[in-house]
Amino acid sequence: MTSTALDVRGKVALVTGGGGGIGFEVARHLADRGARVAIFDVDEAAAIGAAEAIGQGARGLGVNVADREAMTLAVKKIQADLGPVAVVVANAGVTPQPATLRLMDDAEFDRVVGINLTGVYNTVRPVLDDIVATRGHVVIVASVAAFAPGMGGSPYMITKAAVEQLGRALRIELAVHGASAQVAYFGIVETAMTRAMLDEDELGRELGGRFPWPFNRRISATDAAKALCEGIANRSARTIVPRVWTPYAILRGVINIGFDAALVRDTRTHRMVTRLESQLRGA
């Protein structure tokens, strides 16, 4: 039977995408709670810098989550240096260049899937024996994007919906061993990735401007990390922040029928898609 609480003091916690943003804040909060933190990031300097900023014995390694062999070797190094991994936070993720599926570069689709989906598998798979042995906890960082249609940026929504299912499967498979899994769904978080997607890109600004209040409310990476870490402490099945998205999460099967139908007929959406495809052809 899974314990209802998890004290991370003295336990090894691995966080991917920890060189900045949500991942850094999660690593910092876990270290403050007494965990021995390992930070993985594709940017080695950022990973090492994050570990130095956190202190408390944190370790930083440069590794690409899409590289399965490199991830396996990096995990083995952490296991040898710090011990078995009791908490893993699969946080690393990227957004695609705006494009419709019809005109998308195949390599761009593969890049996003390789990091956001396969990269999550590559992160979790090497530590599952440790998670079982320590009765530990897995966190899959999905997104409220898993709830919504993704015209113009579908690889992100596709992968976030897919990792939600990965987390649900793990939750059931690990329960028999006294371990647990959590899926984190965040709305709009103030990070460099979000600013690039919604503020610096013309289509992104238009899409972002169509989020009605209060769904357009942004939260800080610190707020997201605090909620995620509370979920770890409580072995929560899911974390949804801001909470205004919770009813949508519960009712999405009904809401999305009407939402999709409305978007299919919406002339503003038609114009956005047409303009995007014209830009892609011009490029």
LINLINSUL-V912965 format. One record per residue. N is the residue number from 1. RES is the residue in one small letter. SS is DSSP state (alpha for helix, beta for strand, coil for the rest). PHI is phi as a letter, one per 20 degrees, with the letter a starting at -180 (none if undefined). BURIAL is b if it has 16 or more other ideal C-beta (glycine too) atoms within 10 Angstrom, else e. Layout:
N:RES:SS:PHI:BURIAL, N:RES:SS:PHI:BURIAL
This chain:
1:m:coil:none:e, 2:t:coil:f:b, 3:s:coil:f:e, 4:t:coil:e:e, 5:a:coil:c:e, 6:l:coil:c:b, 7:d:coil:e:e, 8:v:coil:e:b, 9:r:coil:g:e, 10:g:coil:m:e, 11:k:coil:e:b, 12:v:beta:e:b, 13:a:beta:c:b, 14:l:beta:d:b, 15:v:beta:c:b, 16:t:beta:e:b, 17:g:coil:m:b, 18:g:coil:e:b, 19:g:coil:f:b, 20:g:coil:a:b, 21:g:alpha:l:b, 22:i:alpha:f:b, 23:g:alpha:g:b, 24:f:alpha:f:b, 25:e:alpha:f:b, 26:v:alpha:f:b, 27:a:alpha:f:b, 28:r:alpha:f:b, 29:h:alpha:f:b, 30:l:alpha:f:b, 31:a:alpha:f:b, 32:d:alpha:f:e, 33:r:coil:e:b, 34:g:coil:o:e, 35:a:coil:f:b, 36:r:beta:e:b, 37:v:beta:d:b, 38:a:beta:d:b, 39:i:beta:d:b, 40:f:beta:d:b, 41:d:beta:b:b, 42:v:coil:f:b, 43:d:coil:e:e, 44:e:alpha:f:e, 45:a:alpha:f:e, 46:a:alpha:f:b, 47:a:alpha:f:b, 48:i:alpha:f:b, 49:g:alpha:f:b, 50:a:alpha:f:b, 51:a:alpha:f:b, 52:e:alpha:f:e, 53:a:alpha:f:e, 54:i:alpha:f:b, 55:g:coil:m:e, 56:q:coil:l:e, 57:g:coil:m:e, 58:a:coil:f:b, 59:r:beta:d:b, 60:g:beta:c:b, 61:l:beta:c:b, 62:g:beta:e:b, 63:v:coil:b:b, 64:n:coil:e:b, 65:v:coil:f:b, 66:a:coil:f:b, 67:d:coil:e:b, 68:r:alpha:f:b, 69:e:alpha:f:e, 70:a:alpha:f:b, 71:m:alpha:f:b, 72:t:alpha:f:e, 73:l:alpha:f:e, 74:a:alpha:f:b, 75:v:alpha:f:b, 76:k:alpha:f:e, 77:k:alpha:f:e, 78:i:alpha:f:b, 79:q:alpha:f:b, 80:a:alpha:f:e, 81:d:alpha:e:e, 82:l:alpha:d:b, 83:g:coil:o:e, 84:p:coil:f:b, 85:v:beta:e:b, 86:a:beta:d:b, 87:v:beta:c:b, 88:v:beta:c:b, 89:v:beta:d:b, 90:a:beta:e:b, 91:n:coil:d:b, 92:a:coil:g:b, 93:g:coil:a:b, 94:v:coil:c:b, 95:t:coil:d:b, 96:p:coil:e:b, 97:q:coil:f:e, 98:p:coil:g:b, 99:a:coil:a:b, 100:t:coil:e:e, 101:l:coil:f:e, 102:r:coil:f:e, 103:l:coil:d:e, 104:m:coil:f:b, 105:d:coil:f:e, 106:d:alpha:g:e, 107:a:alpha:f:e, 108:e:alpha:f:e, 109:f:alpha:g:b, 110:d:alpha:f:e, 111:r:alpha:f:b, 112:v:alpha:f:b, 113:v:alpha:f:b, 114:g:alpha:f:b, 115:i:alpha:e:b, 116:n:alpha:f:b, 117:l:coil:d:b, 118:t:alpha:f:b, 119:g:alpha:f:b, 120:v:alpha:f:b, 121:y:alpha:f:b, 122:n:alpha:f:b, 123:t:alpha:f:b, 124:v:alpha:e:b, 125:r:alpha:g:e, 126:p:coil:f:b, 127:v:coil:d:b, 128:l:alpha:f:b, 129:d:alpha:f:e, 130:d:alpha:f:b, 131:i:alpha:g:b, 132:v:alpha:f:b, 133:a:alpha:f:e, 134:t:alpha:e:b, 135:r:coil:l:b, 136:g:coil:e:b, 137:h:beta:b:b, 138:v:beta:d:b, 139:v:beta:d:b, 140:i:beta:d:b, 141:v:beta:e:b, 142:a:coil:e:b, 143:s:coil:a:b, 144:v:alpha:f:b, 145:a:alpha:f:b, 146:a:alpha:f:b, 147:f:alpha:e:b, 148:a:coil:d:b, 149:p:coil:f:e, 150:g:coil:c:b, 151:m:coil:g:b, 152:g:coil:n:b, 153:g:coil:b:b, 154:s:alpha:f:b, 155:p:alpha:g:b, 156:y:alpha:f:b, 157:m:alpha:f:b, 158:i:alpha:g:b, 159:t:alpha:f:b, 160:k:alpha:f:b, 161:a:alpha:f:b, 162:a:alpha:f:b, 163:v:alpha:f:b, 164:e:alpha:g:b, 165:q:alpha:f:e, 166:l:alpha:f:b, 167:g:alpha:f:b, 168:r:alpha:f:e, 169:a:alpha:f:e, 170:l:alpha:f:b, 171:r:alpha:g:b, 172:i:alpha:f:e, 173:e:alpha:f:e, 174:l:alpha:e:b, 175:a:alpha:g:e, 176:v:coil:f:e, 177:h:coil:e:e, 178:g:coil:n:e, 179:a:coil:d:b, 180:s:beta:b:b, 181:a:beta:b:b, 182:q:beta:c:b, 183:v:beta:d:b, 184:a:beta:d:b, 185:y:beta:d:b, 186:f:beta:d:b, 187:g:coil:f:b, 188:i:beta:e:b, 189:v:beta:d:b, 190:e:beta:f:b, 191:t:coil:c:b, 192:a:alpha:f:e, 193:m:alpha:f:e, 194:t:alpha:f:b, 195:r:alpha:f:e, 196:a:alpha:f:e, 197:m:alpha:e:b, 198:l:alpha:d:b, 199:d:coil:d:e, 200:e:coil:e:e, 201:d:coil:d:b, 202:e:alpha:f:e, 203:l:alpha:f:b, 204:g:alpha:f:b, 205:r:alpha:f:e, 206:e:alpha:f:b, 207:l:alpha:f:b, 208:g:alpha:f:b, 209:g:alpha:f:e, 210:r:coil:e:e, 211:f:coil:f:e, 212:p:coil:f:e, 213:w:coil:f:e, 214:p:coil:e:e, 215:f:coil:f:e, 216:n:coil:e:e, 217:r:coil:f:e, 218:r:beta:e:e, 219:i:beta:d:b, 220:s:beta:e:e, 221:a:alpha:f:b, 222:t:alpha:f:b, 223:d:alpha:f:b, 224:a:alpha:f:b, 225:a:alpha:f:b, 226:k:alpha:g:b, 227:a:alpha:f:b, 228:l:alpha:f:b, 229:c:alpha:f:b, 230:e:alpha:f:e, 231:g:alpha:f:b, 232:i:alpha:f:b, 233:a:alpha:g:e, 234:n:alpha:e:e, 235:r:coil:l:b, 236:s:coil:f:b, 237:a:coil:f:e, 238:r:beta:b:b, 239:t:beta:c:b, 240:i:beta:c:b, 241:v:beta:c:b, 242:p:coil:f:b, 243:r:alpha:f:e, 244:v:alpha:g:e, 245:w:alpha:f:b, 246:t:alpha:f:e, 247:p:alpha:f:e, 248:y:alpha:f:b, 249:a:alpha:g:b, 250:i:alpha:f:e, 251:l:alpha:d:e, 252:r:alpha:f:b, 253:g:alpha:g:e, 254:v:alpha:e:e, 255:i:alpha:g:e, 256:n:alpha:f:e, 257:i:alpha:f:e, 258:g:alpha:f:e, 259:f:alpha:f:e, 260:d:alpha:f:e, 261:a:alpha:f:e, 262:a:alpha:f:e, 263:l:alpha:f:b, 264:v:alpha:g:e, 265:r:alpha:e:e, 266:d:coil:f:e, 267:t:alpha:f:e, 268:r:alpha:f:e, 269:t:alpha:f:b, 270:h:alpha:g:e, 271:r:alpha:f:e, 272:m:alpha:f:b, 273:v:alpha:f:b, 274:t:alpha:f:e, 275:r:alpha:f:e, 276:l:alpha:f:b, 277:e:alpha:f:e, 278:s:alpha:f:e, 279:q:alpha:f:e, 280:l:alpha:f:b, 281:r:alpha:f:e, 282:g:alpha:f:e, 283:a:coil:f:e
